[in-house]
């Protein structure tokens, strides 16, 4: 006879399955790419090329992790995680980086990316701590997103006058 899983067990399974299916999670309101391995999410941050470290993500910190629904794109579950830094070139680091390498799109230095990551980046392991904060049936209406960081790449200039005509002249390929 099998027992019925508790609500906490179901939410824990939802966290794992949601993170496994999504290459992207939000840590303290910032989107980051990640992989799920051995009961935790691995997030690689820092350096001049990789994603910036989300605010508050440091060794030993408890962070909020939000997972989106793969099919609907909306918030699925939010959970708290304890962050720990995985030492570069350790066995755990090599295993996680092996998984991350396959998820990293458009790496110009794909052959030597491991060395660059060891030199320039920090690999965090986010381990679930306690029960999820939000889940199906208990998700607030607000977005929960952090405001965009200031960047010189943002432009507030008006659209060039000739752009609408250029776009109108394009013919669809088919």
Backbone as JSON Lines, residues from 0, in Angstrom:
{"i":0,"aa":"X","n":[0.84,-1.18,0.0],"ca":[0.0,0.0,0.0],"c":[0.89,1.25,0.0]}
{"i":1,"aa":"X","n":[0.63,2.16,-0.9],"ca":[1.43,3.37,-0.97],"c":[0.74,4.49,-0.2]}
{"i":2,"aa":"X","n":[1.55,5.34,0.4],"ca":[0.97,6.47,1.14],"c":[0.86,7.68,0.22]}
{"i":3,"aa":"X","n":[-0.06,8.52,0.54],"ca":[-0.26,9.75,-0.21],"c":[0.79,10.76,0.21]}
{"i":4,"aa":"X","n":[1.49,11.39,-0.75],"ca":[2.51,12.38,-0.37],"c":[1.88,13.59,0.32]}
{"i":5,"aa":"X","n":[2.62,14.16,1.24],"ca":[2.15,15.34,1.95],"c":[2.22,16.56,1.03]}
{"i":6,"aa":"X","n":[1.58,17.64,1.46],"ca":[1.61,18.89,0.69],"c":[3.04,19.39,0.55]}
{"i":7,"aa":"X","n":[3.84,19.27,1.6],"ca":[5.24,19.71,1.55],"c":[6.05,18.88,0.56]}
{"i":8,"aa":"X","n":[5.82,17.57,0.52],"ca":[6.53,16.71,-0.43],"c":[6.14,17.05,-1.87]}
{"i":9,"aa":"X","n":[4.86,17.34,-2.07],"ca":[4.42,17.72,-3.41],"c":[5.04,19.04,-3.85]}
{"i":10,"aa":"X","n":[5.11,20.02,-2.94],"ca":[5.72,21.31,-3.28],"c":[7.22,21.15,-3.55]}
{"i":11,"aa":"X","n":[7.89,20.29,-2.76],"ca":[9.32,20.04,-2.99],"c":[9.53,19.42,-4.37]}
{"i":12,"aa":"X","n":[8.65,18.5,-4.75],"ca":[8.74,17.88,-6.08],"c":[8.46,18.91,-7.16]}
{"i":13,"aa":"X","n":[7.53,19.83,-6.9],"ca":[7.22,20.9,-7.85],"c":[8.42,21.81,-8.05]}
{"i":14,"aa":"X","n":[9.11,22.15,-6.95],"ca":[10.32,22.98,-7.05],"c":[11.34,22.29,-7.95]}
{"i":15,"aa":"X","n":[11.65,21.03,-7.67],"ca":[12.66,20.33,-8.45],"c":[12.27,20.21,-9.92]}
{"i":16,"aa":"X","n":[11.04,19.79,-10.17],"ca":[10.61,19.61,-11.56],"c":[10.55,20.94,-12.3]}
{"i":17,"aa":"X","n":[10.06,21.99,-11.63],"ca":[9.99,23.3,-12.27],"c":[11.36,23.84,-12.63]}
{"i":18,"aa":"X","n":[12.33,23.7,-11.71],"ca":[13.68,24.2,-11.98],"c":[14.36,23.36,-13.05]}
{"i":19,"aa":"X","n":[14.17,22.05,-13.02],"ca":[14.77,21.17,-14.04],"c":[14.3,21.55,-15.45]}
{"i":20,"aa":"X","n":[13.03,21.88,-15.58],"ca":[12.46,22.18,-16.9],"c":[12.74,23.59,-17.38]}
{"i":21,"aa":"X","n":[13.12,24.46,-16.47],"ca":[13.35,25.85,-16.84],"c":[14.84,26.16,-16.79]}
{"i":22,"aa":"X","n":[15.38,26.69,-17.84],"ca":[16.79,27.09,-17.83],"c":[17.0,28.42,-17.14]}
{"i":23,"aa":"X","n":[15.89,29.06,-16.76],"ca":[15.95,30.41,-16.21],"c":[15.13,30.46,-14.92]}
{"i":24,"aa":"X","n":[15.71,31.04,-13.87],"ca":[14.98,31.31,-12.63],"c":[15.29,32.74,-12.23]}
{"i":25,"aa":"X","n":[14.54,33.27,-11.28],"ca":[14.77,34.6,-10.77],"c":[15.3,34.47,-9.35]}
{"i":26,"aa":"X","n":[16.46,35.05,-9.1],"ca":[17.06,35.05,-7.77],"c":[16.98,36.48,-7.25]}
{"i":27,"aa":"X","n":[16.25,36.66,-6.16],"ca":[16.0,38.0,-5.6],"c":[15.53,38.97,-6.68]}
{"i":28,"aa":"X","n":[14.69,38.5,-7.59],"ca":[14.1,39.35,-8.62],"c":[14.92,39.51,-9.89]}
{"i":29,"aa":"X","n":[16.1,38.89,-9.96],"ca":[16.95,38.99,-11.16],"c":[16.97,37.66,-11.9]}
{"i":30,"aa":"X","n":[16.74,37.71,-13.21],"ca":[16.75,36.5,-14.02],"c":[18.18,35.98,-14.18]}
{"i":31,"aa":"X","n":[18.35,34.68,-13.97],"ca":[19.65,34.02,-14.15],"c":[19.43,32.66,-14.78]}
{"i":32,"aa":"X","n":[20.38,32.23,-15.61],"ca":[20.3,30.87,-16.16],"c":[20.98,29.94,-15.17]}
{"i":33,"aa":"X","n":[20.53,28.7,-15.17],"ca":[20.97,27.76,-14.14],"c":[20.76,26.32,-14.61]}
{"i":34,"aa":"X","n":[21.27,25.38,-13.83],"ca":[20.94,23.97,-14.0],"c":[20.64,23.39,-12.62]}
{"i":35,"aa":"X","n":[19.78,22.39,-12.59],"ca":[19.45,21.67,-11.35],"c":[20.25,20.38,-11.35]}
{"i":36,"aa":"X","n":[20.95,20.13,-10.26],"ca":[21.78,18.93,-10.15],"c":[21.86,18.53,-8.68]}
{"i":37,"aa":"X","n":[21.61,17.29,-8.38],"ca":[21.77,16.75,-7.02],"c":[21.08,17.58,-5.95]}
{"i":38,"aa":"X","n":[19.83,17.93,-6.17],"ca":[19.05,18.61,-5.15],"c":[19.3,20.1,-4.99]}
{"i":39,"aa":"X","n":[19.92,20.74,-5.97],"ca":[20.17,22.17,-5.88],"c":[20.31,22.79,-7.25]}
{"i":40,"aa":"X","n":[20.09,24.1,-7.31],"ca":[20.27,24.85,-8.56],"c":[21.67,25.46,-8.55]}
{"i":41,"aa":"X","n":[22.37,25.34,-9.66],"ca":[23.71,25.92,-9.81],"c":[23.62,27.13,-10.71]}
{"i":42,"aa":"X","n":[24.15,28.25,-10.22],"ca":[24.11,29.52,-10.93],"c":[25.54,30.04,-11.06]}
{"i":43,"aa":"X","n":[25.96,30.34,-12.27],"ca":[27.3,30.87,-12.53],"c":[27.19,32.36,-12.81]}
{"i":44,"aa":"X","n":[27.9,33.17,-12.04],"ca":[27.79,34.63,-12.16],"c":[29.16,35.28,-12.1]}
{"i":45,"aa":"X","n":[29.21,36.51,-12.59],"ca":[30.38,37.35,-12.43],"c":[31.27,37.4,-13.65]}
{"i":46,"aa":"X","n":[32.34,38.13,-13.51],"ca":[33.25,38.32,-14.63],"c":[32.69,39.32,-15.62]}
{"i":47,"aa":"X","n":[33.5,39.71,-16.59],"ca":[33.06,40.72,-17.55],"c":[32.07,40.2,-18.59]}
{"i":48,"aa":"X","n":[31.95,38.86,-18.75],"ca":[31.13,38.31,-19.82],"c":[29.85,37.67,-19.32]}
{"i":49,"aa":"X","n":[29.88,37.02,-18.19],"ca":[28.72,36.26,-17.7],"c":[27.72,37.16,-16.99]}
{"i":50,"aa":"X","n":[26.59,36.55,-16.62],"ca":[25.51,37.3,-15.97],"c":[25.99,37.89,-14.65]}
{"i":51,"aa":"X","n":[25.5,39.09,-14.32],"ca":[25.92,39.71,-13.06],"c":[25.36,38.94,-11.86]}
{"i":52,"aa":"X","n":[26.03,39.07,-10.74],"ca":[25.59,38.43,-9.51],"c":[24.34,39.17,-9.01]}
{"i":53,"aa":"X","n":[23.22,38.45,-8.79],"ca":[22.03,39.12,-8.25],"c":[22.31,39.74,-6.89]}
{"i":54,"aa":"X","n":[21.65,40.84,-6.6],"ca":[21.79,41.51,-5.3],"c":[21.52,40.51,-4.18]}
{"i":55,"aa":"X","n":[22.38,40.5,-3.18],"ca":[22.18,39.65,-2.02],"c":[22.66,38.22,-2.16]}
{"i":56,"aa":"X","n":[23.15,37.83,-3.35],"ca":[23.63,36.46,-3.54],"c":[25.1,36.4,-3.13]}
{"i":57,"aa":"X","n":[25.33,35.94,-1.9],"ca":[26.67,35.77,-1.34],"c":[26.69,34.47,-0.56]}
{"i":58,"aa":"X","n":[27.87,34.02,-0.23],"ca":[28.05,32.79,0.56],"c":[27.21,32.86,1.83]}
{"i":59,"aa":"X","n":[26.39,31.84,2.05],"ca":[25.6,31.73,3.27],"c":[24.29,32.49,3.29]}
{"i":60,"aa":"X","n":[24.03,33.31,2.28],"ca":[22.79,34.1,2.26],"c":[21.58,33.2,1.96]}
{"i":61,"aa":"X","n":[20.43,33.63,2.44],"ca":[19.17,32.99,2.06],"c":[18.54,33.9,1.01]}
{"i":62,"aa":"X","n":[18.25,33.35,-0.15],"ca":[17.73,34.12,-1.27],"c":[16.36,33.58,-1.7]}
{"i":63,"aa":"X","n":[15.58,34.42,-2.36],"ca":[14.3,34.0,-2.94],"c":[14.55,33.54,-4.37]}
{"i":64,"aa":"X","n":[14.0,32.39,-4.71],"ca":[14.11,31.85,-6.07],"c":[12.7,31.67,-6.61]}
{"i":65,"aa":"X","n":[12.45,32.27,-7.76],"ca":[11.13,32.16,-8.4],"c":[11.29,31.36,-9.68]}
{"i":66,"aa":"X","n":[10.39,30.41,-9.87],"ca":[10.43,29.53,-11.04],"c":[9.17,29.78,-11.86]}
{"i":67,"aa":"X","n":[9.35,29.89,-13.17],"ca":[8.2,30.1,-14.05],"c":[7.67,28.77,-14.55]}
{"i":68,"aa":"X","n":[6.44,28.78,-14.97],"ca":[5.82,27.61,-15.57],"c":[6.33,27.5,-17.0]}
{"i":69,"aa":"X","n":[6.79,26.34,-17.38],"ca":[7.34,26.14,-18.73],"c":[6.26,26.32,-19.8]}
{"i":70,"aa":"X","n":[5.03,25.88,-19.51],"ca":[4.0,25.97,-20.54],"c":[3.29,27.32,-20.6]}
{"i":71,"aa":"X","n":[3.06,27.96,-19.47],"ca":[2.33,29.23,-19.45],"c":[3.24,30.44,-19.3]}
{"i":72,"aa":"X","n":[4.45,30.25,-18.78],"ca":[5.38,31.36,-18.61],"c":[5.15,32.17,-17.35]}
{"i":73,"aa":"X","n":[4.06,31.91,-16.61],"ca":[3.77,32.63,-15.38],"c":[4.51,32.03,-14.2]}
{"i":74,"aa":"X","n":[4.44,32.7,-13.08],"ca":[5.11,32.24,-11.87],"c":[4.5,30.91,-11.42]}
{"i":75,"aa":"X","n":[5.34,29.93,-11.16],"ca":[4.89,28.61,-10.74],"c":[5.07,28.41,-9.24]}
{"i":76,"aa":"X","n":[6.28,28.7,-8.77],"ca":[6.59,28.47,-7.36],"c":[7.72,29.4,-6.95]}
{"i":77,"aa":"X","n":[7.71,29.84,-5.7],"ca":[8.8,30.65,-5.16],"c":[9.27,29.96,-3.89]}
{"i":78,"aa":"X","n":[10.58,29.8,-3.78],"ca":[11.16,29.1,-2.63],"c":[12.39,29.82,-2.13]}
{"i":79,"aa":"X","n":[12.77,29.51,-0.92],"ca":[13.98,30.1,-0.33],"c":[15.11,29.09,-0.45]}
{"i":80,"aa":"X","n":[16.28,29.63,-0.71],"ca":[17.46,28.78,-0.87],"c":[18.63,29.34,-0.08]}
{"i":81,"aa":"X","n":[19.44,28.46,0.42],"ca":[20.7,28.83,1.06],"c":[21.77,28.79,-0.02]}
{"i":82,"aa":"X","n":[22.5,29.89,-0.17],"ca":[23.54,29.99,-1.2],"c":[24.88,29.54,-0.62]}
{"i":83,"aa":"X","n":[25.58,28.74,-1.4],"ca":[26.94,28.38,-1.02],"c":[27.81,28.47,-2.27]}
{"i":84,"aa":"X","n":[29.04,28.91,-2.09],"ca":[29.98,29.03,-3.19],"c":[30.65,27.68,-3.39]}
{"i":85,"aa":"X","n":[30.67,27.22,-4.63],"ca":[31.34,25.97,-4.96],"c":[32.77,26.31,-5.36]}
{"i":86,"aa":"X","n":[33.77,25.76,-4.65],"ca":[35.16,26.11,-4.97],"c":[35.53,25.73,-6.41]}
{"i":87,"aa":"X","n":[36.17,26.66,-7.09],"ca":[36.58,26.43,-8.48],"c":[37.5,25.21,-8.57]}
{"i":88,"aa":"X","n":[37.24,24.44,-9.61],"ca":[38.02,23.24,-9.95],"c":[37.83,22.07,-8.97]}
{"i":89,"aa":"X","n":[36.92,22.2,-8.01],"ca":[36.62,21.07,-7.13],"c":[35.82,20.03,-7.92]}
{"i":90,"aa":"X","n":[35.65,18.87,-7.36],"ca":[34.89,17.82,-8.04],"c":[33.45,18.27,-8.29]}
{"i":91,"aa":"X","n":[32.82,18.88,-7.28],"ca":[31.44,19.37,-7.43],"c":[31.39,20.48,-8.5]}
{"i":92,"aa":"X","n":[32.41,21.34,-8.53],"ca":[32.46,22.42,-9.51],"c":[32.54,21.83,-10.92]}
{"i":93,"aa":"X","n":[33.42,20.84,-11.12],"ca":[33.58,20.23,-12.45],"c":[32.27,19.57,-12.92]}
{"i":94,"aa":"X","n":[31.58,18.9,-12.0],"ca":[30.31,18.25,-12.37],"c":[29.26,19.29,-12.77]}
{"i":95,"aa":"X","n":[29.13,20.35,-11.99],"ca":[28.15,21.39,-12.29],"c":[28.5,22.14,-13.57]}
{"i":96,"aa":"X","n":[29.77,22.45,-13.75],"ca":[30.2,23.18,-14.95],"c":[29.99,22.31,-16.19]}
{"i":97,"aa":"X","n":[30.14,21.01,-16.06],"ca":[29.86,20.11,-17.19],"c":[28.42,20.25,-17.66]}
{"i":98,"aa":"X","n":[27.51,20.38,-16.72],"ca":[26.1,20.58,-17.06],"c":[25.85,22.0,-17.59]}
{"i":99,"aa":"X","n":[26.45,22.99,-16.94],"ca":[26.25,24.38,-17.34],"c":[26.78,24.66,-18.74]}
{"i":100,"aa":"X","n":[27.91,24.04,-19.08],"ca":[28.53,24.27,-20.39],"c":[27.54,23.98,-21.51]}
{"i":101,"aa":"X","n":[26.75,22.92,-21.35],"ca":[25.77,22.56,-22.37],"c":[24.6,23.54,-22.45]}
{"i":102,"aa":"X","n":[24.37,24.29,-21.39],"ca":[23.26,25.25,-21.35],"c":[23.69,26.66,-21.76]}
{"i":103,"aa":"X","n":[24.99,26.91,-21.76],"ca":[25.51,28.25,-22.07],"c":[25.47,28.46,-23.57]}
{"i":104,"aa":"X","n":[24.61,29.37,-24.0],"ca":[24.47,29.64,-25.42],"c":[25.47,30.7,-25.88]}
{"i":105,"aa":"X","n":[25.97,30.53,-27.07],"ca":[26.81,31.54,-27.73],"c":[28.1,31.88,-27.0]}
{"i":106,"aa":"X","n":[28.72,30.93,-26.35],"ca":[30.01,31.2,-25.72],"c":[31.06,31.25,-26.82]}
{"i":107,"aa":"X","n":[31.73,32.39,-26.96],"ca":[32.73,32.56,-28.0],"c":[33.94,31.66,-27.77]}
{"i":108,"aa":"X","n":[34.2,31.33,-26.5],"ca":[35.36,30.52,-26.16],"c":[34.93,29.15,-25.63]}
{"i":109,"aa":"X","n":[34.05,28.48,-26.36],"ca":[33.46,27.22,-25.9],"c":[34.51,26.18,-25.52]}
{"i":110,"aa":"X","n":[35.65,26.17,-26.19],"ca":[36.68,25.17,-25.9],"c":[37.4,25.43,-24.59]}
{"i":111,"aa":"X","n":[37.49,26.67,-24.17],"ca":[38.24,27.02,-22.96],"c":[37.37,27.71,-21.92]}
{"i":112,"aa":"X","n":[36.05,27.59,-22.05],"ca":[35.15,28.31,-21.16],"c":[35.33,27.88,-19.7]}
{"i":113,"aa":"X","n":[35.65,26.61,-19.45],"ca":[35.85,26.15,-18.07],"c":[36.95,26.93,-17.37]}
{"i":114,"aa":"X","n":[38.04,27.16,-18.06],"ca":[39.15,27.9,-17.47],"c":[38.78,29.35,-17.18]}
{"i":115,"aa":"X","n":[38.06,29.97,-18.12],"ca":[37.61,31.35,-17.91],"c":[36.67,31.42,-16.72]}
{"i":116,"aa":"X","n":[35.74,30.47,-16.63],"ca":[34.81,30.46,-15.51],"c":[35.55,30.28,-14.18]}
{"i":117,"aa":"X","n":[36.54,29.42,-14.16],"ca":[37.3,29.2,-12.92],"c":[38.05,30.46,-12.51]}
{"i":118,"aa":"X","n":[38.54,31.2,-13.48],"ca":[39.32,32.4,-13.23],"c":[38.46,33.61,-12.85]}
{"i":119,"aa":"X","n":[37.34,33.79,-13.55],"ca":[36.6,35.05,-13.46],"c":[35.26,34.98,-12.74]}
{"i":120,"aa":"X","n":[34.68,33.8,-12.61],"ca":[33.29,33.7,-12.15],"c":[33.17,33.0,-10.81]}
{"i":121,"aa":"X","n":[31.98,33.1,-10.24],"ca":[31.64,32.41,-9.01],"c":[30.48,31.47,-9.3]}
{"i":122,"aa":"X","n":[30.62,30.23,-8.87],"ca":[29.56,29.24,-9.03],"c":[28.86,29.09,-7.68]}
{"i":123,"aa":"X","n":[27.55,29.36,-7.67],"ca":[26.75,29.24,-6.46],"c":[25.87,28.01,-6.56]}
{"i":124,"aa":"X","n":[25.73,27.32,-5.45],"ca":[24.75,26.25,-5.33],"c":[23.62,26.78,-4.46]}
{"i":125,"aa":"X","n":[22.4,26.72,-4.96],"ca":[21.22,27.18,-4.23],"c":[20.45,25.95,-3.76]}
{"i":126,"aa":"X","n":[20.49,25.7,-2.46],"ca":[19.85,24.53,-1.88],"c":[18.54,24.94,-1.22]}
{"i":127,"aa":"X","n":[17.42,24.3,-1.59],"ca":[16.13,24.66,-0.98],"c":[16.19,24.58,0.54]}
{"i":128,"aa":"X","n":[15.55,25.56,1.16],"ca":[15.52,25.63,2.61],"c":[14.08,25.88,3.06]}
{"i":129,"aa":"X","n":[13.51,24.94,3.77],"ca":[12.14,25.07,4.24],"c":[11.13,24.81,3.13]}
{"i":130,"aa":"X","n":[9.9,25.13,3.42],"ca":[8.81,24.94,2.46],"c":[8.77,26.1,1.48]}
{"i":131,"aa":"X","n":[8.26,25.87,0.26],"ca":[8.12,26.97,-0.69],"c":[7.25,28.08,-0.13]}
{"i":132,"aa":"X","n":[7.56,29.3,-0.5],"ca":[6.86,30.49,-0.03],"c":[5.56,30.68,-0.8]}
{"i":133,"aa":"X","n":[5.59,30.41,-2.09],"ca":[4.42,30.54,-2.96],"c":[4.33,29.3,-3.83]}
{"i":134,"aa":"X","n":[3.12,28.93,-4.15],"ca":[2.91,27.79,-5.02],"c":[1.54,27.89,-5.67]}
{"i":135,"aa":"X","n":[1.12,26.86,-6.37],"ca":[-0.18,26.89,-7.03],"c":[-1.3,27.25,-6.05]}
{"i":136,"aa":"X","n":[-2.12,28.2,-6.44],"ca":[-3.22,28.65,-5.61],"c":[-2.84,29.71,-4.58]}
{"i":137,"aa":"X","n":[-1.56,30.01,-4.45],"ca":[-1.1,30.99,-3.46],"c":[-0.04,31.9,-4.04]}
{"i":138,"aa":"X","n":[-0.27,32.41,-5.24],"ca":[0.69,33.3,-5.91],"c":[0.05,34.69,-6.01]}
{"i":139,"aa":"X","n":[0.73,35.74,-5.5],"ca":[0.17,37.09,-5.57],"c":[0.09,37.61,-7.01]}
{"i":140,"aa":"X","n":[-0.68,38.66,-7.2],"ca":[-0.91,39.22,-8.53],"c":[0.28,40.01,-9.09]}
{"i":141,"aa":"X","n":[1.08,40.66,-8.24],"ca":[2.18,41.49,-8.72],"c":[3.25,40.67,-9.42]}
{"i":142,"aa":"X","n":[4.07,41.33,-10.22],"ca":[5.08,40.61,-11.0],"c":[6.24,40.1,-10.15]}
{"i":143,"aa":"X","n":[6.63,40.85,-9.12],"ca":[7.77,40.45,-8.3],"c":[9.11,40.74,-8.93]}
{"i":144,"aa":"X","n":[9.13,41.32,-10.12],"ca":[10.38,41.59,-10.81],"c":[11.09,42.8,-10.21]}
{"i":145,"aa":"X","n":[12.4,42.75,-10.18],"ca":[13.2,43.89,-9.73],"c":[13.28,44.9,-10.87]}
{"i":146,"aa":"X","n":[13.42,46.18,-10.57],"ca":[13.56,47.16,-11.64],"c":[14.86,46.93,-12.42]}
{"i":147,"aa":"X","n":[14.89,47.27,-13.7],"ca":[16.11,47.07,-14.49],"c":[17.28,47.86,-13.92]}
{"i":148,"aa":"X","n":[18.47,47.29,-14.04],"ca":[19.67,48.01,-13.6],"c":[20.0,49.12,-14.59]}
{"i":149,"aa":"X","n":[20.55,50.23,-14.12],"ca":[20.94,51.29,-15.05],"c":[22.04,50.79,-15.99]}
{"i":150,"aa":"X","n":[21.95,51.18,-17.24],"ca":[22.95,50.76,-18.22],"c":[23.1,51.82,-19.29]}
{"i":151,"aa":"X","n":[24.31,52.02,-19.81],"ca":[24.48,52.98,-20.9],"c":[23.89,52.47,-22.21]}
{"i":152,"aa":"X","n":[23.53,51.18,-22.28],"ca":[22.98,50.62,-23.51],"c":[21.53,51.04,-23.72]}
{"i":153,"aa":"X","n":[20.89,51.54,-22.69],"ca":[19.5,51.96,-22.82],"c":[19.44,53.3,-23.53]}
{"i":154,"aa":"X","n":[18.57,53.41,-24.51],"ca":[18.43,54.66,-25.24],"c":[17.01,55.18,-25.09]}
{"i":155,"aa":"X","n":[16.89,56.46,-24.93],"ca":[15.59,57.11,-24.8],"c":[15.34,58.06,-25.98]}
{"i":156,"aa":"X","n":[16.11,57.9,-27.05],"ca":[15.96,58.78,-28.2],"c":[14.77,58.34,-29.04]}
{"i":157,"aa":"X","n":[14.15,59.28,-29.77],"ca":[13.01,58.9,-30.62],"c":[13.44,57.99,-31.77]}
{"i":158,"aa":"X","n":[12.5,57.26,-32.3],"ca":[12.75,56.38,-33.44],"c":[13.13,57.24,-34.64]}
{"i":159,"aa":"X","n":[14.18,56.87,-35.39],"ca":[14.54,57.65,-36.58],"c":[13.36,57.77,-37.54]}
{"i":160,"aa":"X","n":[13.23,58.92,-38.16],"ca":[12.07,59.2,-39.02],"c":[11.93,58.2,-40.16]}
{"i":161,"aa":"X","n":[13.02,57.73,-40.72],"ca":[12.95,56.82,-41.87],"c":[12.71,55.37,-41.52]}
{"i":162,"aa":"X","n":[12.79,55.0,-40.26],"ca":[12.66,53.59,-39.87],"c":[11.3,52.99,-40.22]}
{"i":163,"aa":"X","n":[10.18,53.65,-39.95],"ca":[8.9,53.04,-40.32],"c":[8.8,52.73,-41.81]}
{"i":164,"aa":"X","n":[9.34,53.61,-42.67],"ca":[9.29,53.36,-44.12],"c":[10.17,52.17,-44.48]}
{"i":165,"aa":"X","n":[11.34,52.06,-43.86],"ca":[12.22,50.92,-44.12],"c":[11.55,49.61,-43.73]}
{"i":166,"aa":"X","n":[10.91,49.6,-42.61],"ca":[10.24,48.39,-42.14],"c":[9.05,48.04,-43.02]}
{"i":167,"aa":"X","n":[8.33,49.06,-43.5],"ca":[7.16,48.83,-44.35],"c":[7.57,48.26,-45.71]}
{"i":168,"aa":"X","n":[8.76,48.57,-46.18],"ca":[9.22,48.08,-47.49],"c":[9.7,46.64,-47.44]}
{"i":169,"aa":"X","n":[10.0,46.14,-46.27],"ca":[10.48,44.75,-46.19],"c":[9.37,43.81,-46.61]}
{"i":170,"aa":"X","n":[9.77,42.83,-47.39],"ca":[8.8,41.84,-47.82],"c":[9.03,40.57,-46.99]}
{"i":171,"aa":"X","n":[7.96,39.92,-46.58],"ca":[8.16,38.69,-45.81],"c":[8.8,37.62,-46.67]}
{"i":172,"aa":"X","n":[9.71,36.89,-46.05],"ca":[10.37,35.78,-46.77],"c":[9.45,34.59,-46.75]}
{"i":173,"aa":"X","n":[9.48,33.85,-47.79],"ca":[8.57,32.71,-47.79],"c":[8.83,31.82,-48.86]}
